Amino acid sequence: MNKNSKSGPSRPVGSGTLFAEHPVLTLETWTDAVAGPRAAARARSAAKYYTKTGRLRRLTRGLYVVVPPGGDPKRFLPDPYLVAAALRPDAILSHHTALDLLGAAHSVFNRFSYFTAQPRRTLRLDGMEWPSVAYPTALVRANQVDFGVCKVDRLGTVLRVTGPERTLADGFATPRWVGGIAELVESAAGFRDLDLDLLEAYLKLLDRQILYAAVGWFLERHPDVADNTATVVRRLAGRAPRQPLYLERERRGGRLQRPWNIVVPAHLSLDVGFEGTPR
């Protein structure tokens, strides 16, 4: 029988290296690796073949995870951080995902967020979800979307992740993506050797009074996260809002923190003064 008369696509060659280097694989990466005439069509055909044979598991359109030999493609769970990085070519892993990768997260989450210029619908799979977050407008305008980003090796893949200084400020800017202020504070309290110059430069880029106040309050409460925090705390106190603001807008109650003029969850406060809605 002529081998071309068999049903199904013929087996592609040269996939071993590709699978080893990209345990979570996009069609775009595959197309680049194939190169030559009809590269995109050949990559799609190869993906179809390996999905059919169980060597790949399709996660969503154009995204696949390599299944180990002998593994069950229906049950094999991909590394969630590699998935987040692959969902968009410009992905910067952020918020609680960054806390995790930086070794600081207080709690285990099944949500893996990332910054991108083109947010997409949240991927949900096997009890996990991957929400995308638009780059902060202030960074886009300043052409500084990579500010405060570091690189982390994850299973041989280099991921772009917001560094500890940026993660701290981003968490106060959008608490829901870090699991709330309490989770952020309890996690970030484990940071050490923060670059306070970088942190202040990032706050200047964002230019929001509530963030100056939130970070200043945090540094005052947790001075061990960096050297010479007292000097920075004094500068940040001069940028605090004049009227009380809630760190978590959807949550009422808490304690007003002076001189920062921010209302934080009561159990995070070190004082016994104001409680409830600010007057």
C-alpha positions in Angstrom: 0.0 0.0 0.0 1.2 3.5 -0.8 2.0 5.3 2.4 0.2 8.4 1.2 -3.0 6.5 0.9 -3.3 6.0 4.7 -5.9 8.1 6.5 -4.8 11.1 8.5 -1.8 13.3 8.1 1.7 11.9 7.7 3.9 12.3 10.7 5.8 15.6 10.7 9.6 15.5 11.3 11.8 17.6 13.5 9.3 18.1 16.4 11.4 16.7 19.2 13.6 19.8 19.7 10.6 22.1 19.4 8.7 20.2 22.0 11.7 20.1 24.4 12.2 23.9 24.0 8.6 24.9 24.2 6.5 22.8 26.6 3.7 25.3 25.9 3.6 25.9 22.2 1.9 28.5 20.0 1.2 28.0 16.3 3.2 31.2 15.7 6.3 29.7 17.3 5.7 26.5 15.3 5.4 28.4 12.1 8.6 30.3 12.7 10.4 27.0 13.4 9.1 25.3 10.3 9.9 28.3 8.0 9.9 27.9 4.2 7.0 27.7 1.8 3.5 27.2 3.4 5.0 27.2 6.9 1.8 28.2 8.6 -0.2 25.4 6.9 2.5 22.9 7.7 2.5 24.0 11.3 -1.3 23.6 11.6 -1.1 20.2 10.0 1.6 19.1 12.5 -0.4 20.4 15.4 -3.5 18.5 14.2 -1.4 15.3 13.9 0.1 15.5 17.3 -3.2 16.4 19.0 -4.8 13.4 17.4 -2.0 11.1 18.6 -2.1 12.5 22.1 1.3 14.1 22.1 -0.3 17.5 22.4 -3.2 18.9 24.2 -5.0 21.9 22.7 -5.7 24.5 25.3 -7.3 27.1 23.1 -7.1 28.3 19.6 -3.5 28.3 18.5 -2.1 27.2 21.9 -0.9 23.7 22.8 0.8 22.0 25.7 3.2 19.1 25.1 2.1 15.9 26.9 4.9 13.7 28.3 5.2 10.3 26.7 2.6 8.0 28.3 0.6 10.9 29.7 -3.1 11.3 29.4 -3.8 14.4 27.3 -7.2 14.8 28.9 -5.8 14.9 32.4 -2.4 16.4 31.9 -2.2 19.8 33.5 0.1 22.4 31.9 2.4 24.7 33.9 0.1 27.7 34.4 2.9 30.3 34.3 4.1 29.1 30.9 0.5 29.2 29.7 0.2 32.8 30.9 3.4 33.8 29.1 2.3 32.1 25.8 -1.2 33.6 25.6 0.2 36.9 24.3 3.6 37.4 22.7 4.0 40.6 24.8 2.8 39.1 28.0 4.3 40.4 31.3 3.2 38.2 34.2 1.8 40.4 36.9 0.1 40.9 40.3 -0.4 37.7 42.3 1.2 35.7 39.6 4.3 37.9 39.9 4.2 37.5 43.7 4.2 33.8 43.2 7.1 33.8 40.8 9.1 36.1 43.0 8.6 33.7 45.9 6.6 36.0 48.0 2.9 35.0 47.7 1.2 34.4 51.0 -1.6 32.3 49.5 -2.1 29.8 46.6 -4.2 31.1 43.8 -5.6 29.5 40.7 -5.7 32.8 38.8 -2.7 33.8 36.6 -2.8 37.3 35.4 -0.6 39.1 32.8 -0.2 42.5 31.2 -0.6 42.9 27.5 -1.3 45.6 24.9 -4.2 43.5 23.6 -6.3 41.9 26.4 -8.2 38.8 25.4 -11.0 36.8 26.8 -10.1 35.0 30.1 -9.0 31.5 29.5 -10.6 29.0 31.9 -9.4 25.4 32.1 -9.2 22.7 34.8 -10.3 25.0 37.6 -7.7 27.7 36.6 -8.1 31.0 34.8 -5.8 33.4 33.0 -7.1 37.0 32.9 -5.3 39.6 30.9 -4.8 43.1 32.1 -4.2 46.1 29.8 -0.9 47.9 30.3 -1.3 51.0 32.6 -2.3 54.0 30.5 0.5 56.1 32.0 3.1 53.6 31.0 1.8 53.4 27.4 1.8 57.2 27.1 5.4 57.3 28.4 6.5 54.3 26.3 7.6 52.6 29.5 5.5 49.4 29.5 8.7 47.4 30.4 9.6 49.6 33.3 10.4 47.5 36.4 10.2 44.2 34.6 12.6 41.4 35.4 13.2 37.9 33.9 12.5 34.6 35.7 13.5 31.2 34.6 10.6 28.7 34.7 11.3 25.1 33.6 13.9 26.3 31.1 11.7 29.1 29.7 12.5 32.7 30.4 9.4 34.7 31.5 9.0 38.4 31.8 7.6 39.3 35.2 6.9 42.6 37.0 9.7 43.0 39.6 9.0 43.4 43.3 8.9 47.2 43.2 6.4 47.4 40.4 4.4 44.5 41.7 3.9 46.3 45.0 2.7 49.5 43.3 0.5 47.6 40.8 -1.1 45.6 43.6 -2.2 48.8 45.4 -3.4 50.2 42.0 -5.6 47.2 41.3 -6.1 45.2 44.5 -8.5 42.6 43.0 -5.7 41.1 40.9 -3.6 40.4 44.0 -6.4 39.0 46.0 -7.0 42.2 48.0 -4.9 44.5 50.1 -4.4 42.0 53.0 -2.9 39.4 50.6 -0.7 42.0 49.0 0.6 43.4 52.3 1.2 39.9 53.9 3.0 38.8 50.7 5.1 41.9 50.0 6.2 42.1 53.7 8.5 39.2 52.7 10.4 41.3 50.2 13.9 42.3 51.0 16.3 44.8 49.4 13.7 46.7 47.4 15.2 49.3 45.0 13.6 52.4 46.5 14.9 54.6 43.7 13.2 52.4 41.1 10.1 52.3 43.3 9.9 56.1 43.5 10.5 56.4 39.8 7.6 54.0 39.1 5.3 55.9 41.3 6.3 59.1 39.5 5.4 57.5 36.2 1.9 56.4 37.5 1.5 59.8 39.3 -1.4 58.9 41.6 -1.6 60.3 45.1 -3.3 57.2 46.5 -0.3 55.1 45.3 2.2 57.5 46.9 0.2 57.1 50.1 -0.3 53.4 49.9 3.4 52.6 49.3 4.5 55.1 51.9 2.1 53.5 54.5 3.4 50.1 53.6 7.1 51.1 53.9 6.4 52.7 57.3 4.7 49.6 58.5 7.4 47.2 57.0 10.7 49.0 57.1 12.7 45.8 56.8 11.8 45.5 53.0 14.6 47.9 52.2 17.4 50.1 53.6 16.8 53.7 54.5 13.0 53.5 54.2 12.5 56.4 56.6 13.9 58.9 54.1 11.6 57.7 51.4 8.6 57.6 53.7 9.0 61.3 54.5 9.1 62.2 50.8 6.0 60.0 50.1 4.1 61.6 53.0 4.3 64.9 51.2 2.5 63.4 48.2 -0.4 61.9 50.1 -4.0 62.9 49.2 -5.7 65.7 51.1 -9.0 63.9 51.4 -9.4 60.3 52.8 -9.5 57.6 50.1 -10.3 53.9 50.3 -7.6 51.6 49.1 -10.3 49.1 48.1 -13.1 51.1 46.5 -15.7 48.4 46.7 -15.1 47.8 50.4 -16.3 50.1 53.1 -15.3 50.2 56.8 -11.7 50.1 58.0 -9.3 52.5 59.6 -8.0 55.9 58.5 -4.2 56.0 58.4 -2.5 59.3 59.3 -0.7 61.1 57.7 -1.5 59.1 54.6 -5.3 59.8 54.4 -6.1 56.3 53.2 -8.6 53.8 54.7 -7.2 50.3 55.1 -8.9 47.1 56.4 -9.1 47.4 60.2 -6.9 44.3 60.9 -4.0 45.8 58.9 -4.0 49.0 61.0 -1.5 49.5 63.8 -3.5 52.2 65.5 -6.7 52.3 67.4 -8.1 55.6 66.2 -10.6 56.3 63.5 -12.8 53.4 62.4 -15.5 53.2 59.8 -16.4 55.6 57.1 -14.1 58.7 56.9 -15.7 62.0 57.8 
